[in-house]
Amino acid sequence: MSFLLGVFIVLALLSAWLTGWVRHYALVRLLDVPNARSSHTRPTPRGGGLGIVVVLLVSGLLAFVYGFLPLSLAMALSAAIPLAVIGFIDDHGDVPARWRFVIQVASAAWAIYWIGGMGVLRVGAFDVEWGLIGYPFGILVMVWMLNLFNFMDGIDGIEASEVIFIGLGAAFLISRGLGFALVPEMLAPLAISAATLGFLVWNWPPARIFMGDVGSGVLGFLLALLMLQTAVTGKLSFFIWIILSGVFLVDATVTLLIRLYRGERWYQAHRSHAYQHASRRYGGHKVVTLGVIFINLFWLLPMASLAQWKPELEFWLALAALFPLAYAAIWLGAGRP
């Protein structure tokens, strides 16, 4: 355990150092100037997620070389590389949505192939046979999670805090489900949390650098991959991941559905998510980010733990966990100008 903690600290420190280096570059090449759809008020460099990606690539390669990461999972995780490349290019200038979508689908298909497909998925206390619809379902989940994390990266500290919580929460529950054993499936979420923690040092309100598409899309993709991989292997059920990701899943989904109902273009940039309304209503980014952390720790984590303890009630516990979040999102004005 002390070795694991040491590695966690090293990855966080390395990520913090790399993010500082990226910031020097971004101050010249990747300055985000506020516009009508922005939630920030001063020019701020973006693309800081590059530091996270580099740390994860290096740590993943070393974990594979030293036998901590199986070949199948390493190959699946490698699907994030083209996403990072296209995201970094997009941070410099808009990449057409159709090309981003093609790369997202191809990366998702590659990753699902290497985790062994989506034939059987653990849902609650049951193993559900998906058959031919397994692949399109898995691709849909991964592409939606990737874009969801892009959508939700709108105020200081919120995305990094959410990723750290999901990663640490998943690692804890995976280990607890196996008698607190150290298994390969928990190493990836721990590494993601550590690398993101180093970035959060720079992104905590008031942010000195933004994550950018190079980081947000990759992190959403990796968490979706781990969600499906652990559900396929039975290490952590699908709905537990849904509960852990509840704040982002609910806000992004409710906002999207309301905007579609209003006849708006779903892919157009906006600032009508519930968390963006909350930041304007309650006076800043920090209070909202702290509120999300509070909800995660004192509502979603206990509900996810209860769902793991009572898998036969998992579906109903997921509904109970997410329903108040959906009500709050609608009350805050999600999807409305």
RABELBEL-V639193 format. One record per residue. PSI is psi in radians with two decimals (* if undefined). Layout:
psi
PSI
PSI
This chain:
psi
-0.67
-0.63
-0.75
-0.73
-0.69
-0.76
-0.72
-0.81
-0.73
-0.78
-0.70
-0.77
-0.72
-0.72
-0.72
-0.73
-0.79
-0.65
-0.69
-0.70
-0.77
-0.63
-0.68
-0.72
-0.76
-0.48
-0.44
-0.71
-0.37
0.93
2.16
1.87
2.25
2.52
-2.96
-0.40
0.05
2.68
0.01
2.84
-0.08
2.62
2.28
2.37
2.61
3.09
0.16
-0.30
-0.25
-0.65
-0.70
-0.82
-0.77
-0.76
-0.74
-0.67
-0.81
-0.81
-0.64
-0.72
-0.78
-0.68
-0.65
-0.79
-0.68
0.18
0.20
-0.31
2.08
2.70
-0.75
-0.78
-0.62
-0.75
-0.66
-0.76
-0.47
-0.27
-0.30
-0.30
-0.93
-0.51
-0.68
-0.71
-0.87
-0.55
-0.70
-0.67
-0.73
-0.54
-0.48
-0.46
2.63
2.27
2.33
2.42
-0.59
-0.62
-0.66
-0.72
-0.74
-0.80
-0.66
-0.81
-0.75
-0.74
-0.72
-0.76
-0.73
-0.80
-0.74
-0.65
-0.76
-0.32
0.11
0.32
-3.02
0.70
-0.79
2.29
2.25
2.07
1.91
-2.28
0.12
2.64
1.98
2.22
2.07
-0.46
-2.39
-0.39
-0.02
-0.82
-0.94
-0.59
-0.80
-0.74
-0.74
-0.79
-0.79
-0.74
-0.68
-0.77
-0.71
-0.88
-0.58
-0.78
-0.52
-0.77
-0.67
-0.03
1.28
-0.27
2.83
2.22
-0.23
-0.78
-0.76
-0.74
-0.71
-0.76
-0.76
-0.78
-0.84
-0.77
-0.86
-0.70
-0.76
-0.77
-0.75
-0.81
-0.62
-0.82
-0.73
-0.66
-0.33
0.52
0.58
0.70
2.69
1.92
2.71
-0.56
-0.37
-0.24
-0.71
-0.86
-0.54
-0.75
-0.73
-0.76
-0.75
-0.82
-0.65
-0.57
-0.72
-0.68
-0.64
-0.46
-0.63
-0.34
-0.11
2.46
2.33
2.26
2.44
-0.17
2.56
2.78
-0.78
2.96
-0.49
-0.49
-0.82
-0.78
-0.74
-0.75
-0.73
-0.72
-0.79
-0.71
-0.67
-0.71
-0.79
-0.61
-0.86
-0.71
-0.76
-0.49
-0.64
-0.71
-0.14
0.15
-0.57
2.22
2.68
-0.77
-0.41
-0.70
-0.68
-0.76
-0.82
-0.62
0.23
-0.76
-0.85
-0.75
-0.79
-0.85
-0.86
-0.72
-0.80
-0.76
-0.79
-0.83
-0.71
-0.68
-0.67
-0.72
-0.60
-0.05
0.33
2.77
2.12
-0.51
-0.09
2.40
2.52
3.09
0.93
0.28
2.77
-0.71
-0.52
-0.70
-0.73
-0.67
-0.57
-0.63
-0.65
0.23
0.57
3.01
-0.69
-0.75
-0.63
-0.78
-0.75
-0.63
-0.71
-0.74
-0.74
-0.81
-0.76
-0.84
-0.67
-0.01
-1.00
-0.72
-0.79
-0.67
-0.68
-0.69
-0.72
-0.68
-0.64
-0.64
-0.62
1.28
-0.44
-0.31
0.18
-0.78
-0.79
-0.60
-0.63
-0.76
-0.76
-0.62
-0.67
-0.44
-0.83
-0.57
-0.69
-0.73
-0.77
-0.70
-0.76
-0.72
-0.63
-0.27
0.40
2.32
-0.13
2.53
*
